[in-house]
Amino acid sequence: MLISIHARAQKQGVKGRITLLTGNQMPGPEKMAKPKGVKRTIWIYLALEVDLNQATNGFISKPKQKPIKKIQSNKRGYFKTTLPPGHYSLLIQEGEKLWGNQFNEQMIINPFIVVKHQVIEFNVEINHSAYF
């Protein structure tokens, strides 16, 4: 019986890749740099609504809400973690600051939704050192 329980068990949560994009991204004779996977600390919060006064060029002031999970991407930028179903935000540690440059219409930063029995993919590009 244990074998069949394990065989039916499904994982759920989030997986993705953290990439860093730097340098000139303007079309022209020079080759544009491609994003590279990077090792970073990742903070996961319950859906985090951010006031625009807290956000500056993709960097976020420390949220009042406590994170629910801290994970690490590997040296190629890949990460994966389990989470219960729900609405979440994902922030990346960049030095002393937190990075999050995607918002939805409710001003939830780097939002993603975990659905029962599914692992969703959520990628983040850190592009504060790129110019467009």
N, C-alpha and C positions, 0 to 999 in steps of 0.2 A: 504494500500500500504506500509506503514512503516513496518508492520509486515513481509511482504515478503522480503523487502530489508534486514532487520536484519536476517531473516532466511537464506538468501543466503550469508551473509557476512562471509568471512573466515578470520581466523587469520594467520599471518605469522611472522616468526622470528626464535628465537633459544631458546632451553631449554636444560637442562643438569644437571650434578651433579659435584660438586667439592669434591674430596676426598683427604685425607692425608694418606700417607703410610710411616710408620716409622719402625725402627728396622731391625733385621736380616731377610733377605729374601733368605738366602742360604738354600738349601735342607739339611736336617739333622734331628736329634732327636727332636730338639725344634720346636714348632709350629711356623709357619710364621705368623706375624701380618697381619690382613686383613685391607684393606683401610677403613677409617671412613669418613663419610660426615662431612664437616666443613663449618662454616659460614665465608665468606670472601667477601671483596670488589672486584668486577669484573669490569675491564675497557675494553670497546669495541672500537676498532679502525677500520677505513677503512683498508683494507689489508695492513699489515705492514711488509715491507721487512727489515730484520735485517742483518747487517754486523756481521760476527762471532766475530769481535773485540768488539762488544757491548754485547755479550752473554758469561756468565761464569757459567758453571754448572747449566744451566737452569734459571739463573737470568739474567735479561735484564736491560741495562742502560735505563734511562728515554728516551722514544722516542721523537724526535723533533716534530712529528705530534701530534696534540691534539686529545684526545679521543672524540668519538661522543656520548658515553653513559657510565654512571656509574650505576651499579646495585649491589645488595647484594644477596648472596645465603642465604638460611635459615639455621638453626642450624644443619640440616641433609644434607646440601650441595646442595640442589636443587635450581634451578633458572629458570626463564623464562622471556623473554622480546620480545617485538615486534620490528621489523626492516624492512625497505624497502628491496626489492631484491638487492643483491650485494655481494661483496667479503669482508670479515671481518677478523680481528684478535681479540683474546680474551686473556687478561693478568690478572693475579691474584695478588692482593696486598699481599705481604708477608713481614710484618714489613715495613721497609723503601724501600724495593726492589719490583720489579715486576717479577713474575714467568711465564715462558713460555718455555716448553722444547720440543715442537713438531714443525717441519719445513716441508714444502713441497719442491719440487725440485726447486722452484723459491726463496727459502729462506724466504717465508712468514711464520711468526711465528703463531702458534696455529690457522691455517687457517680454515675457514668454509664459506660456501656459502648459502645465503638465497635465496630461489626460491619463486616466486609469489604463494600465497595461500598455503604455506607449512610452518610448524614449524619443523625445523631440530633439531636433537639431537647432542650435542657436549659436551663430558665429559672431564674433566681435572683431572689428578692425580698429586698431589704435592708429589714428592718422594725424595726431597733433603736430608731428614733425614733417608732414608733407605739405607741399604748396601746390595749389591748383590754379 
